[in-house]
Amino acid sequence: MDAYGDQVRLRAMDVADAEALWRWNHDAEVMRWMDEGYAETTAQVAKWLGERPENAYGDVLFGVEEPGGTLIGLVRLHGAEPETGIAELDIYLGEKDFWGKGYGTDAMRTACRYGFEKMRLRKINLTAVVENEAAVHIYRKVGFIEEGRLRQVFRRDGEWIDKFTMGLLAHELR
């Protein structure tokens, strides 16, 4: 089931999205504040998308589309267990032409609303590199609260950087 925000549509990702996902994952500017894996071929990305289990309570992966139907990013709620009602959120926009125009904020709100309403989560967690000011700003704007700091867990440009742990309860979503 798709989820709709004011500016975005969240929809299931499939093998046809492999080229865009590969391109984003190989763009240094897009990946600047994310944990990087090892280089993969487009075929490996397509295989991962094709073999991935269907979206279900414990793990949902959505492509983020703008109103014209262009895939601009992804959002994932994963690690959810019915006993706790807590999931981890990962998000990024890979199409840089859409940065700074509200699409990321809308995708965050839409994904969180989906988590609270459809998945019946009680809390959503995420981690963010403290120097990724744009992302941290969006997370706070949506209602996420800093709950802790993980010291020197992310390496970029030869330096170890801290990450915030942030959480959002259903009633805090803005």
C-alpha positions as CSV (number, residue, x, y, z in Angstrom):
1,M,0.0,0.0,0.0
2,D,1.4,3.4,-1.0
3,A,1.6,6.3,1.4
4,Y,1.0,9.9,0.3
5,G,2.4,13.1,1.7
6,D,1.9,16.7,0.6
7,Q,4.9,16.4,-1.9
8,V,5.8,12.8,-2.1
9,R,4.4,9.3,-2.6
10,L,6.0,6.4,-0.9
11,R,5.8,3.1,-2.8
12,A,7.4,-0.3,-2.8
13,M,10.8,-0.5,-4.5
14,D,11.5,-3.2,-7.1
15,V,14.2,-4.4,-9.5
16,A,13.4,-1.6,-11.9
17,D,14.8,0.8,-9.3
18,A,18.3,-0.8,-9.2
19,E,20.0,1.7,-11.6
20,A,18.9,4.7,-9.5
21,L,19.9,3.0,-6.3
22,W,23.2,2.0,-7.7
23,R,23.9,5.6,-9.0
24,W,23.0,7.1,-5.6
25,N,25.2,4.6,-3.7
26,H,28.1,5.5,-5.9
27,D,27.7,9.3,-5.6
28,A,30.2,10.7,-3.0
29,E,28.0,13.7,-2.3
30,V,24.9,11.6,-1.7
31,M,26.8,9.1,0.5
32,R,28.7,11.8,2.4
33,W,27.0,11.2,5.8
34,M,26.0,7.6,5.4
35,D,27.7,4.3,6.3
36,E,29.1,3.0,3.0
37,G,29.3,-0.6,2.0
38,Y,31.6,-1.9,-0.7
39,A,31.1,-1.1,-4.4
40,E,28.5,-3.2,-6.1
41,T,27.4,-3.7,-9.7
42,T,24.0,-2.7,-10.9
43,A,23.3,-6.5,-11.2
44,Q,24.1,-7.0,-7.5
45,V,21.8,-4.2,-6.5
46,A,19.0,-5.6,-8.7
47,K,19.6,-9.0,-7.2
48,W,19.3,-7.6,-3.7
49,L,16.1,-5.8,-4.6
50,G,14.7,-8.9,-6.3
51,E,15.5,-11.3,-3.5
52,R,14.5,-9.0,-0.7
53,P,11.5,-10.2,1.3
54,E,8.2,-8.5,0.6
55,N,7.4,-5.5,2.7
56,A,6.1,-6.7,6.0
57,Y,5.7,-5.5,9.6
58,G,9.4,-5.9,10.5
59,D,10.9,-4.3,7.4
60,V,9.4,-1.9,4.9
61,L,11.3,-0.3,2.1
62,F,9.8,2.5,0.1
63,G,10.9,4.5,-2.9
64,V,10.2,8.2,-2.5
65,E,8.6,9.7,-5.6
66,E,7.9,13.3,-6.4
67,P,4.5,14.3,-8.0
68,G,5.8,13.8,-11.5
69,G,6.7,10.1,-10.7
70,T,10.4,10.5,-10.6
71,L,12.1,8.3,-8.0
72,I,14.2,10.7,-5.8
73,G,15.1,8.6,-2.7
74,L,14.2,5.9,-0.3
75,V,13.0,5.4,3.2
76,R,13.1,2.3,5.3
77,L,11.5,1.3,8.6
78,H,13.2,-1.9,9.9
79,G,13.9,-3.9,12.9
80,A,10.3,-3.6,14.1
81,E,9.0,-6.2,16.6
82,P,5.4,-6.4,17.8
83,E,6.7,-6.9,21.4
84,T,8.3,-3.4,21.5
85,G,6.6,-1.5,18.7
86,I,9.9,0.2,17.9
87,A,11.5,0.5,14.4
88,E,14.7,2.1,13.0
89,L,14.3,4.6,10.2
90,D,16.8,5.2,7.4
91,I,16.2,7.8,4.7
92,Y,18.0,9.6,2.0
93,L,17.2,11.6,-1.2
94,G,19.6,10.5,-4.0
95,E,18.4,13.0,-6.6
96,K,20.3,16.2,-5.6
97,D,18.0,18.4,-7.7
98,F,15.4,17.8,-5.1
99,W,17.5,18.7,-2.0
100,G,16.4,21.7,0.1
101,K,12.9,21.8,-1.4
102,G,10.9,20.1,1.4
103,Y,10.8,16.7,-0.1
104,G,13.0,15.1,2.6
105,T,10.8,16.6,5.4
106,D,7.6,15.4,3.7
107,A,9.1,12.0,3.2
108,M,10.1,11.8,6.9
109,R,6.6,12.9,8.0
110,T,4.9,10.5,5.7
111,A,7.1,7.5,6.7
112,C,6.6,8.3,10.4
113,R,2.9,8.6,10.0
114,Y,2.8,5.3,8.1
115,G,4.8,3.7,10.9
116,F,2.5,5.0,13.7
117,E,-0.8,4.5,11.9
118,K,-0.3,1.4,9.7
119,M,2.4,-0.5,11.5
120,R,1.1,0.6,15.0
121,L,4.6,1.5,16.2
122,R,4.9,3.4,19.4
123,K,8.4,4.8,18.7
124,I,10.8,5.3,15.8
125,N,14.5,5.6,16.3
126,L,17.3,6.8,14.0
127,T,21.0,7.8,14.2
128,A,22.5,10.9,12.5
129,V,26.0,12.1,12.1
130,V,26.2,15.2,14.2
131,E,27.9,17.2,11.4
132,N,25.0,16.4,9.0
133,E,23.3,19.6,10.0
134,A,20.7,19.5,7.2
135,A,19.4,16.1,8.2
136,V,19.5,16.8,11.9
137,H,17.5,20.0,11.3
138,I,14.8,18.0,9.4
139,Y,14.7,15.3,12.1
140,R,14.1,17.9,14.8
141,K,11.6,19.8,12.7
142,V,9.5,16.5,12.4
143,G,9.7,16.0,16.1
144,F,12.7,13.7,16.8
145,I,14.5,14.3,20.1
146,E,18.1,13.7,20.8
147,E,18.4,10.8,23.2
148,G,22.1,10.2,23.3
149,R,25.4,10.6,21.6
150,L,27.5,7.8,20.2
151,R,31.1,9.0,20.3
152,Q,33.5,8.6,17.4
153,V,31.5,5.9,15.5
154,F,31.6,7.3,12.0
155,R,34.7,7.9,9.9
156,R,34.9,10.5,7.2
157,D,37.9,12.4,5.7
158,G,40.2,10.6,8.1
159,E,38.4,11.8,11.2
160,W,36.1,10.0,13.7
161,I,32.8,11.8,14.2
162,D,30.0,11.3,16.7
163,K,26.4,10.4,15.9
164,F,23.2,11.4,17.7
165,T,20.7,8.8,18.6
166,M,17.2,10.3,18.1
167,G,13.7,9.1,18.9
168,L,10.2,10.0,18.1
169,L,7.0,8.9,19.9
170,A,3.7,9.0,18.1
171,H,2.4,12.1,19.9
172,E,5.6,14.1,19.1
173,L,5.2,13.9,15.3
174,R,4.9,17.4,13.9
